[in-house]
Amino acid sequence: MPKFDDMNETDVREMIVRPLLTSLGYAHGTEASIRTEQTFRYGKAFLGRKNAKKDPDLAGRADYILEVASYGRWVAEVKAPSEEITRDAVEQAHTYAAHPEVAALFFLVTNGRKFHLYRTSSLDAPLMAWAFEEMDEIFLALGNLVSPDAIKRKVKLLVPDAGKPLAAGVASNVQIIGGFVRYEDHESNHALLAMDSINGLELPITSGRVSRASDGRLHAQLNMAKAAPMMGELNALLQREDDYDFYSSDEYVSTDRDRPTIFQNFVENYTPAGALVAFPGFGKAPMPFGIRMAARTEAVGYIDGDTFKGTMQLSYEFAFDSIPPMVRRALEAQIGPIPATPRAQGGGVFEVKLLNL
């Protein structure tokens, strides 16, 4: 039994909540990800509507976002054991869970001693409530609600009827005929992954299609023009093409900017030692060590006329396999210490032109 009287909020996060999330099947840099540093493109308002009254006002940041890419997400808010789970704490967590750029299915509020799980759509009473001592007996029921497999089951897995529209006034299969993506606010925690040079870069969307996948999810496949040199080198390092497949578990694409649709693209791969790759800013060279990568792109938007428009977030997480000591020393002499978890992230805006609405 933990000594709650000696614990603070950080202790609860790392000693109680994170092991619980891991047991449920979530991990950093995977399809079922633990996200701890959510960055909003527009903190209060969607698409720059700074005074929009309908947008939830963010009261702080939730500690964890638990996300199954393109299926759904839920959030966890952690308090110190000395704090009670009050109505204010529940409402604070709800503002985060209900924000258009999160759109969580559930949210959890805990102080380590007690746990309250809510549906984001209902604050009247917890869907589940339990004490720390009851964790073992409720774990199966909790997993049936919020494990990665449970979140996936929430998507209607029946093949949709032929001709089911993608949105109000939108056909069941729509061609993408143009548009653009503009990159903003890109940064990394290491010079090896420098991305600030692409800020302001605008690339055309050349073609694509929006339809439904066999499992019922919305599927947007789009083709981008060849990226500028820096983006091209990064994509080569990541072994990525300029074609992207985005999925959403929403039944329809939103036509309401207050309730946007979240499309996601998630890619992970491994580049072995010896593979010839392009290092951004350094040219091509054989990889002296293995590199694992998880890349996530999230597009949050709605249909306005014949255009799907919105904001996007991009994040890359890396792990290096056994960097030889001499190579590490040489790299660090040029570009500084290599962090344990190299990452890059950024955002931007987009507009996708649609045909046959």
Summary of the structure (lengths in Angstrom):
residues: 357
radius of gyration: 21.6
end to end distance: 59.2
largest distance: 62.6
contacts: 1120
relative contact order: 0.13
helix: 23%
strand: 38%
